[in-house]
Amino acid sequence: MVDSTTADARSVQLEDLLLASEDLTDFLQQFVLSTARHLAEDADDLWCSITLVRGAAAATVVASHRRAAALDEVQYTFDGGPCLSAADRHRVVLLADTRTDRQWPAYSRAAAEHGIRSVLAVPFELEDRARAALNVYSGTLRQFDARTTAAIEREVELASRALRLALRLARHRETQTDLAAAMASRTTIDMAIGLVMARQGCTQDDAVALLTAASNHRNVKLRDVAAQLVAAANDGPTSTHFNPSEPPASRPRPVPSPADGSVA
């Protein structure tokens, strides 16, 4: 379990876990597995999962055991329960006894039928509108006393720091990927403009207008029209290259020749 004397070591462990993970899902999977191992020091009938809520939809992103994932699905079916409440309202939710719970009676009965006696859900501290919660299921009645609950809250607090960093890195990678794709598309369009200028002996603006008209007429995206034109000119698929570290001025751009309209 995590307490004040081991918090720093656990924080470092989670940071190392993040650095060693291939992606965000891998990090979360390793987190729930390591958390389940920590909790297993006090009980051997605990299972963990993480629920992610986007808009009105909820999904289990990772789980330490199939049983935890199945119990999450039961909760989603009833559209209510500890983990959904924890994520939506951003508060710790404790269901001490599934056999006597009156807040979510249908869900609690179903959980009890699956052998679950108590449930604890703790929200992650994330940024923007992201909502998520750690769900801990136990086959033991009133498993989560004040000490255990505080330890799990501390575990989630430490993980939230690493998770916020992971989300930032994921967004950064997505931005870089989108930028590279956009620049590759732009390069293909520029090449197609140059081809049209050379073949039609027209200006750059006229070439853009011709490609745009073709795009609208065929109901095909401009970059796809450009790629088809360049591929046909090359007798095969075109390949574009974009190096983020290369200055824009060093990337070639088709320029018309005043004399004959050919591409320089």
C-alpha positions in Angstrom: 0.0 0.0 0.0 1.1 3.6 -0.5 1.7 5.7 2.6 3.6 9.0 3.3 6.9 7.1 3.8 6.7 5.4 0.4 4.9 8.1 -1.7 8.1 9.6 -3.2 9.4 6.1 -4.2 6.0 5.3 -5.7 6.0 8.6 -7.6 9.4 7.8 -9.1 8.2 4.3 -9.9 5.2 5.6 -11.8 7.4 8.1 -13.7 9.7 5.3 -14.7 6.7 3.3 -15.7 5.6 6.1 -17.9 9.0 6.4 -19.6 9.1 2.6 -20.2 5.6 2.4 -21.6 5.0 2.3 -25.4 1.9 4.5 -25.2 -0.8 5.8 -22.9 -2.8 2.6 -22.8 0.3 0.6 -22.0 1.1 3.0 -19.1 -2.5 2.7 -17.7 -2.4 -1.1 -18.0 0.9 -1.3 -16.1 -0.5 1.1 -13.5 -3.6 -1.0 -12.7 -1.5 -4.2 -12.6 1.0 -2.6 -10.2 -1.9 -1.0 -8.1 -3.6 -4.4 -7.8 -0.3 -5.9 -6.7 0.1 -3.2 -4.0 -3.5 -3.7 -2.8 -3.0 -7.5 -2.8 -0.7 -7.0 0.2 -3.8 -6.6 2.3 -6.3 -8.7 0.3 -6.2 -11.2 -2.5 -9.7 -10.6 -3.8 -9.2 -7.1 -5.3 -9.5 -6.2 -9.0 -8.9 -2.8 -10.6 -10.0 -1.0 -13.7 -10.0 2.5 -15.2 -13.2 4.0 -16.6 -12.9 6.9 -19.1 -15.9 9.1 -19.7 -16.3 11.1 -22.9 -19.5 13.0 -23.2 -22.3 10.6 -22.4 -20.2 7.5 -23.3 -18.2 5.5 -20.8 -15.6 2.8 -21.5 -13.1 0.7 -19.7 -9.7 1.5 -21.0 -7.7 -1.1 -19.0 -8.3 -3.7 -16.3 -6.1 -5.8 -14.0 -8.5 -8.8 -14.5 -11.3 -9.8 -16.8 -13.7 -9.7 -13.8 -13.1 -6.0 -13.3 -13.8 -5.3 -16.9 -17.0 -7.4 -16.8 -18.2 -5.5 -13.7 -17.6 -2.2 -15.4 -19.8 -3.4 -18.2 -22.5 -4.2 -15.8 -22.3 -0.7 -14.5 -22.5 0.8 -18.0 -25.6 -1.3 -18.7 -27.4 0.2 -15.8 -26.0 3.7 -16.6 -25.1 4.3 -13.0 -22.8 3.2 -10.3 -19.7 4.1 -8.2 -17.2 4.6 -11.0 -19.6 6.7 -13.2 -20.5 8.8 -10.3 -16.9 9.3 -9.3 -15.8 10.4 -12.8 -18.9 12.6 -13.4 -19.0 14.3 -10.1 -15.3 14.2 -9.4 -15.6 12.7 -5.9 -14.6 9.5 -4.1 -17.5 7.0 -4.0 -17.6 4.1 -1.6 -20.1 1.3 -1.9 -19.5 -0.6 1.4 -22.0 -3.4 1.0 -23.6 -4.3 -2.4 -26.3 -6.4 -0.6 -27.7 -3.4 1.2 -27.0 -0.5 -1.1 -30.0 1.6 -2.0 -28.3 4.2 -4.2 -27.9 1.9 -7.2 -30.0 -1.1 -6.2 -30.1 -2.8 -9.6 -26.4 -2.5 -10.2 -25.6 -3.5 -6.6 -27.7 -6.7 -6.9 -25.9 -7.6 -10.1 -22.5 -6.9 -8.6 -23.4 -9.1 -5.6 -24.4 -11.9 -7.9 -20.9 -11.6 -9.4 -19.4 -12.1 -5.9 -18.6 -8.4 -5.3 -19.2 -7.2 -1.8 -17.7 -3.7 -1.8 -16.6 -1.1 -4.4 -14.4 2.0 -4.3 -14.1 4.5 -7.1 -11.6 7.4 -7.0 -11.4 10.1 -9.8 -8.2 11.1 -11.5 -7.1 14.7 -11.4 -6.9 15.5 -15.1 -6.9 18.6 -17.3 -9.4 20.1 -19.6 -12.7 18.1 -19.8 -11.1 14.6 -19.4 -12.8 12.4 -16.8 -11.6 9.1 -15.5 -11.8 7.0 -12.4 -10.0 4.1 -10.8 -12.4 1.3 -9.8 -11.5 -1.2 -7.2 -13.7 -4.2 -6.6 -13.5 -6.5 -3.6 -15.1 -9.8 -2.7 -14.8 -8.8 1.0 -17.6 -7.0 2.8 -16.6 -3.4 3.9 -13.1 -3.9 2.5 -12.3 -0.2 2.2 -11.8 1.3 5.7 -10.4 4.8 6.2 -6.8 3.8 5.9 -7.2 1.7 2.8 -9.3 4.4 1.1 -6.7 7.1 1.9 -4.0 4.9 0.5 -5.9 4.3 -2.7 -6.6 8.0 -3.0 -2.9 8.7 -2.7 -2.1 6.1 -5.3 -4.5 7.8 -7.7 -3.1 11.3 -6.9 0.4 10.1 -7.7 -0.8 8.4 -10.9 -2.7 11.6 -11.9 0.5 13.5 -12.2 2.0 10.9 -14.5 -1.2 10.6 -16.4 -1.4 14.4 -17.0 2.1 14.2 -18.5 1.2 11.2 -20.6 -1.9 13.0 -22.0 0.2 16.1 -22.8 2.8 13.9 -24.6 0.0 12.1 -26.5 -1.5 15.4 -27.6 1.9 16.6 -28.7 2.5 13.4 -30.8 -0.9 13.8 -32.4 -0.2 17.4 -33.2 3.2 16.5 -34.8 1.6 13.7 -36.7 -1.2 16.0 -38.0 1.4 18.6 -38.9 3.5 16.2 -40.9 0.4 14.9 -42.7 -0.7 18.4 -43.5 2.7 19.4 -44.8 2.9 16.2 -46.9 -0.5 17.0 -48.4 0.6 20.6 -49.0 3.7 19.3 -50.8 1.6 17.1 -53.1 -0.7 19.9 -53.9 2.2 22.2 -54.7 3.6 19.6 -57.1 0.2 19.2 -58.8 0.0 23.0 -59.2 3.4 23.0 -60.9 2.3 20.2 -63.3 -0.9 22.1 -64.3 1.1 25.3 -64.8 3.6 23.5 -67.0 0.9 21.7 -69.1 -1.5 24.6 -69.4 0.9 27.4 -69.5 -1.1 29.2 -66.9 -0.4 31.2 -63.7 -0.3 29.7 -60.2 -3.7 31.1 -59.3 -5.2 29.6 -62.5 -3.7 26.2 -61.7 -5.2 26.3 -58.2 -8.6 27.2 -59.7 -8.4 24.3 -62.2 -7.5 21.8 -59.4 -10.3 23.2 -57.2 -12.8 22.9 -60.0 -11.8 19.3 -60.6 -12.1 18.6 -56.9 -15.6 20.0 -56.7 -16.7 18.4 -59.9 -15.6 14.9 -58.8 -16.6 15.5 -55.2 -13.1 14.4 -54.2 -10.7 16.2 -51.7 -8.2 18.5 -53.3 -5.3 16.6 -51.9 -6.6 13.4 -53.5 -7.0 15.1 -56.9 -3.5 16.4 -56.6 -2.1 13.0 -55.5 -3.8 11.3 -58.5 -2.3 13.9 -60.9 1.2 13.6 -59.5 1.0 9.7 -59.4 -0.1 9.7 -63.1 2.8 12.0 -64.0 5.2 9.7 -62.2 3.5 6.5 -63.5 3.0 5.4 -59.9 2.1 6.5 -56.4 3.8 9.7 -55.3 6.0 9.9 -52.2 6.4 13.1 -50.3 8.8 13.9 -47.6 8.5 16.4 -44.8 11.3 17.1 -42.3 10.1 19.3 -39.4 13.7 20.5 -38.9 14.1 21.6 -42.5 13.6 25.4 -43.0 10.6 26.1 -45.3 12.8 28.1 -47.6 14.8 25.0 -48.5 11.8 23.0 -49.6 11.4 23.3 -53.4 8.2 24.9 -54.8 7.3 24.8 -58.5 7.9 28.1 -60.3 6.7 28.9 -63.8 9.1 30.0 -66.5 8.0 33.4 -68.0 9.2 32.1 -71.4 7.4 28.9 -72.0 5.4 28.2 -68.8 7.4 25.1 -67.9 8.3 24.2 -64.4 11.8 25.3 -63.3 
